Amino acid sequence: MIVSATGLAGGWFSAPCLNADEIPLYSDIRSDDNKIQIKSDTLVATEKMSEFKGHVRATQGDTVITCEQLKLFFKKGAMAQGESTPGNSSIERIIATDNVKIRMENRVAFAARAEYTLATEEIILTGTPAKVSSGNTLITGQKIILWMDGRIKVDGKEGDQKEGGQVEVIFYPEKELPGQKN
């Protein structure tokens, strides 16, 4: 199943056109970088939520999310405001579960669960453990919060320091190339 949409916070969901001569079902296309494409084995959609299951891959520009289940939750009353179908402008939050991997900019995140809330522009990663890799740094914790402005907060598992529940940061030194001095 392929669903295309425009913008994470603005646009319309629609199925691809059946015939190239037909008028597109969506009219708010701003650019290919703004388009969201979600592929999955199945899709179940209601007024309040769309749920993608099985081999889910969501792409917008250079950001790619893969997981086994992705749910889009829509704001209350979005359908009552005259939208014929739930659009991206009505998305309140997104939850990805089961083997979540997120590639964005210079970071890669791994978690059992990721929740993105549009109002706060934060991604909450949880799992045992959640991980974020950026350049030569690897960060591991029970709960990792990433904000779109680049901030990060990492929590270890409370009361479980013996079992590796603390936050862990590993810096890999950059290798010196032959003939190069630091």
Contacts in CASP RR format, 6 or more apart in sequence:
PFRMAT RR
TARGET T0000
AUTHOR 0000-0000-0000
METHOD contacts of the structure
MODEL  1
MIVSATGLAGGWFSAPCLNADEIPLYSDIRSDDNKIQIKSDTLVATEKMS
EFKGHVRATQGDTVITCEQLKLFFKKGAMAQGESTPGNSSIERIIATDNV
KIRMENRVAFAARAEYTLATEEIILTGTPAKVSSGNTLITGQKIILWMDG
RIKVDGKEGDQKEGGQVEVIFYPEKELPGQKN
1 39 0 8 1.000
1 40 0 8 1.000
1 41 0 8 1.000
1 42 0 8 1.000
1 43 0 8 1.000
1 52 0 8 1.000
2 15 0 8 1.000
2 16 0 8 1.000
2 37 0 8 1.000
2 38 0 8 1.000
2 39 0 8 1.000
3 13 0 8 1.000
3 14 0 8 1.000
3 15 0 8 1.000
3 37 0 8 1.000
3 38 0 8 1.000
3 39 0 8 1.000
3 43 0 8 1.000
3 50 0 8 1.000
3 52 0 8 1.000
4 13 0 8 1.000
4 14 0 8 1.000
4 16 0 8 1.000
4 26 0 8 1.000
4 35 0 8 1.000
4 36 0 8 1.000
4 37 0 8 1.000
5 11 0 8 1.000
5 12 0 8 1.000
5 13 0 8 1.000
5 14 0 8 1.000
5 26 0 8 1.000
5 35 0 8 1.000
5 36 0 8 1.000
5 37 0 8 1.000
5 38 0 8 1.000
5 87 0 8 1.000
5 88 0 8 1.000
6 12 0 8 1.000
6 26 0 8 1.000
6 28 0 8 1.000
6 29 0 8 1.000
6 30 0 8 1.000
6 34 0 8 1.000
6 35 0 8 1.000
6 36 0 8 1.000
6 88 0 8 1.000
7 30 0 8 1.000
7 34 0 8 1.000
7 35 0 8 1.000
7 36 0 8 1.000
7 60 0 8 1.000
7 88 0 8 1.000
8 36 0 8 1.000
8 60 0 8 1.000
8 88 0 8 1.000
8 91 0 8 1.000
8 118 0 8 1.000
9 88 0 8 1.000
9 89 0 8 1.000
9 91 0 8 1.000
9 118 0 8 1.000
10 28 0 8 1.000
10 87 0 8 1.000
10 88 0 8 1.000
10 89 0 8 1.000
11 26 0 8 1.000
11 28 0 8 1.000
11 87 0 8 1.000
11 88 0 8 1.000
11 89 0 8 1.000
12 25 0 8 1.000
12 26 0 8 1.000
12 27 0 8 1.000
12 28 0 8 1.000
12 85 0 8 1.000
12 87 0 8 1.000
12 88 0 8 1.000
13 26 0 8 1.000
13 45 0 8 1.000
13 50 0 8 1.000
13 85 0 8 1.000
13 86 0 8 1.000
13 87 0 8 1.000
13 88 0 8 1.000
14 24 0 8 1.000
14 25 0 8 1.000
14 26 0 8 1.000
14 85 0 8 1.000
15 25 0 8 1.000
17 24 0 8 1.000
17 25 0 8 1.000
29 35 0 8 1.000
32 61 0 8 1.000
33 60 0 8 1.000
33 61 0 8 1.000
34 60 0 8 1.000
34 61 0 8 1.000
35 60 0 8 1.000
35 61 0 8 1.000
36 58 0 8 1.000
36 59 0 8 1.000
36 60 0 8 1.000
36 88 0 8 1.000
37 58 0 8 1.000
37 59 0 8 1.000
37 60 0 8 1.000
38 52 0 8 1.000
38 56 0 8 1.000
38 57 0 8 1.000
38 58 0 8 1.000
38 59 0 8 1.000
38 70 0 8 1.000
39 55 0 8 1.000
39 56 0 8 1.000
39 57 0 8 1.000
39 58 0 8 1.000
40 52 0 8 1.000
40 53 0 8 1.000
40 54 0 8 1.000
40 55 0 8 1.000
40 56 0 8 1.000
40 57 0 8 1.000
40 70 0 8 1.000
41 53 0 8 1.000
41 54 0 8 1.000
41 55 0 8 1.000
42 52 0 8 1.000
42 53 0 8 1.000
42 54 0 8 1.000
43 50 0 8 1.000
43 51 0 8 1.000
43 52 0 8 1.000
43 53 0 8 1.000
44 50 0 8 1.000
44 51 0 8 1.000
44 53 0 8 1.000
45 51 0 8 1.000
45 86 0 8 1.000
47 74 0 8 1.000
47 78 0 8 1.000
47 79 0 8 1.000
47 86 0 8 1.000
48 73 0 8 1.000
48 74 0 8 1.000
48 76 0 8 1.000
49 71 0 8 1.000
49 72 0 8 1.000
49 73 0 8 1.000
49 74 0 8 1.000
50 71 0 8 1.000
50 72 0 8 1.000
50 74 0 8 1.000
50 86 0 8 1.000
51 69 0 8 1.000
51 70 0 8 1.000
51 71 0 8 1.000
51 72 0 8 1.000
52 58 0 8 1.000
52 69 0 8 1.000
52 70 0 8 1.000
52 71 0 8 1.000
53 68 0 8 1.000
53 69 0 8 1.000
54 68 0 8 1.000
54 69 0 8 1.000
55 68 0 8 1.000
56 65 0 8 1.000
56 66 0 8 1.000
56 67 0 8 1.000
56 68 0 8 1.000
56 69 0 8 1.000
56 70 0 8 1.000
56 96 0 8 1.000
57 64 0 8 1.000
57 65 0 8 1.000
57 66 0 8 1.000
58 64 0 8 1.000
58 65 0 8 1.000
58 66 0 8 1.000
58 70 0 8 1.000
58 96 0 8 1.000
59 65 0 8 1.000
62 103 0 8 1.000
62 104 0 8 1.000
62 105 0 8 1.000
63 102 0 8 1.000
63 103 0 8 1.000
63 104 0 8 1.000
63 105 0 8 1.000
64 102 0 8 1.000
64 103 0 8 1.000
64 104 0 8 1.000
65 96 0 8 1.000
65 100 0 8 1.000
65 101 0 8 1.000
65 102 0 8 1.000
65 103 0 8 1.000
65 114 0 8 1.000
66 99 0 8 1.000
66 100 0 8 1.000
66 101 0 8 1.000
67 96 0 8 1.000
67 97 0 8 1.000
67 98 0 8 1.000
67 99 0 8 1.000
67 100 0 8 1.000
67 101 0 8 1.000
67 114 0 8 1.000
68 97 0 8 1.000
68 98 0 8 1.000
68 99 0 8 1.000
69 96 0 8 1.000
69 97 0 8 1.000
69 98 0 8 1.000
70 94 0 8 1.000
70 95 0 8 1.000
70 96 0 8 1.000
70 97 0 8 1.000
71 94 0 8 1.000
71 95 0 8 1.000
71 96 0 8 1.000
72 86 0 8 1.000
72 91 0 8 1.000
72 94 0 8 1.000
73 91 0 8 1.000
73 92 0 8 1.000
73 93 0 8 1.000
73 94 0 8 1.000
73 95 0 8 1.000
74 86 0 8 1.000
74 87 0 8 1.000
74 90 0 8 1.000
74 91 0 8 1.000
74 92 0 8 1.000
75 90 0 8 1.000
75 91 0 8 1.000
75 92 0 8 1.000
78 86 0 8 1.000
78 87 0 8 1.000
78 89 0 8 1.000
78 90 0 8 1.000
79 86 0 8 1.000
79 90 0 8 1.000
83 89 0 8 1.000
83 90 0 8 1.000
91 118 0 8 1.000
92 117 0 8 1.000
92 118 0 8 1.000
92 119 0 8 1.000
93 115 0 8 1.000
93 116 0 8 1.000
93 117 0 8 1.000
93 118 0 8 1.000
94 115 0 8 1.000
94 116 0 8 1.000
95 113 0 8 1.000
95 114 0 8 1.000
95 115 0 8 1.000
95 116 0 8 1.000
96 102 0 8 1.000
96 113 0 8 1.000
96 114 0 8 1.000
96 115 0 8 1.000
97 112 0 8 1.000
97 113 0 8 1.000
97 114 0 8 1.000
98 112 0 8 1.000
99 112 0 8 1.000
100 109 0 8 1.000
100 110 0 8 1.000
100 111 0 8 1.000
100 112 0 8 1.000
100 113 0 8 1.000
100 114 0 8 1.000
100 125 0 8 1.000
101 108 0 8 1.000
101 109 0 8 1.000
101 110 0 8 1.000
102 108 0 8 1.000
102 109 0 8 1.000
102 111 0 8 1.000
102 114 0 8 1.000
102 123 0 8 1.000
106 134 0 8 1.000
106 135 0 8 1.000
107 132 0 8 1.000
107 133 0 8 1.000
107 134 0 8 1.000
107 146 0 8 1.000
108 132 0 8 1.000
108 133 0 8 1.000
108 134 0 8 1.000
109 123 0 8 1.000
109 125 0 8 1.000
109 130 0 8 1.000
109 131 0 8 1.000
109 132 0 8 1.000
109 133 0 8 1.000
109 144 0 8 1.000
109 146 0 8 1.000
110 125 0 8 1.000
110 130 0 8 1.000
110 131 0 8 1.000
110 132 0 8 1.000
111 125 0 8 1.000
111 126 0 8 1.000
111 127 0 8 1.000
111 130 0 8 1.000
111 131 0 8 1.000
111 144 0 8 1.000
112 126 0 8 1.000
112 127 0 8 1.000
112 128 0 8 1.000
112 130 0 8 1.000
113 125 0 8 1.000
113 126 0 8 1.000
113 127 0 8 1.000
114 123 0 8 1.000
114 124 0 8 1.000
114 125 0 8 1.000
114 126 0 8 1.000
115 123 0 8 1.000
115 124 0 8 1.000
116 122 0 8 1.000
116 123 0 8 1.000
116 124 0 8 1.000
117 124 0 8 1.000
120 147 0 8 1.000
121 147 0 8 1.000
121 148 0 8 1.000
121 149 0 8 1.000
122 145 0 8 1.000
122 146 0 8 1.000
122 147 0 8 1.000
122 148 0 8 1.000
123 145 0 8 1.000
123 146 0 8 1.000
123 147 0 8 1.000
124 143 0 8 1.000
124 144 0 8 1.000
124 145 0 8 1.000
125 132 0 8 1.000
125 143 0 8 1.000
125 144 0 8 1.000
125 145 0 8 1.000
125 146 0 8 1.000
126 142 0 8 1.000
126 143 0 8 1.000
126 144 0 8 1.000
127 142 0 8 1.000
127 143 0 8 1.000
128 142 0 8 1.000
129 140 0 8 1.000
129 141 0 8 1.000
129 142 0 8 1.000
129 165 0 8 1.000
130 140 0 8 1.000
130 141 0 8 1.000
130 142 0 8 1.000
130 143 0 8 1.000
130 144 0 8 1.000
131 138 0 8 1.000
131 139 0 8 1.000
131 140 0 8 1.000
131 141 0 8 1.000
131 144 0 8 1.000
132 138 0 8 1.000
132 139 0 8 1.000
132 144 0 8 1.000
132 146 0 8 1.000
132 152 0 8 1.000
133 139 0 8 1.000
136 171 0 8 1.000
136 172 0 8 1.000
136 173 0 8 1.000
136 174 0 8 1.000
137 169 0 8 1.000
137 170 0 8 1.000
137 171 0 8 1.000
137 172 0 8 1.000
138 169 0 8 1.000
138 170 0 8 1.000
138 172 0 8 1.000
139 152 0 8 1.000
139 154 0 8 1.000
139 167 0 8 1.000
139 168 0 8 1.000
139 169 0 8 1.000
140 154 0 8 1.000
140 167 0 8 1.000
140 168 0 8 1.000
140 169 0 8 1.000
140 170 0 8 1.000
141 154 0 8 1.000
141 155 0 8 1.000
141 156 0 8 1.000
141 157 0 8 1.000
141 165 0 8 1.000
141 166 0 8 1.000
141 167 0 8 1.000
141 168 0 8 1.000
142 155 0 8 1.000
142 156 0 8 1.000
142 157 0 8 1.000
142 165 0 8 1.000
143 154 0 8 1.000
143 155 0 8 1.000
143 156 0 8 1.000
144 152 0 8 1.000
144 153 0 8 1.000
144 154 0 8 1.000
144 155 0 8 1.000
145 152 0 8 1.000
145 153 0 8 1.000
145 154 0 8 1.000
146 152 0 8 1.000
154 167 0 8 1.000
155 167 0 8 1.000
156 165 0 8 1.000
156 166 0 8 1.000
156 167 0 8 1.000
157 163 0 8 1.000
157 164 0 8 1.000
157 165 0 8 1.000
159 165 0 8 1.000
176 182 0 8 1.000
END
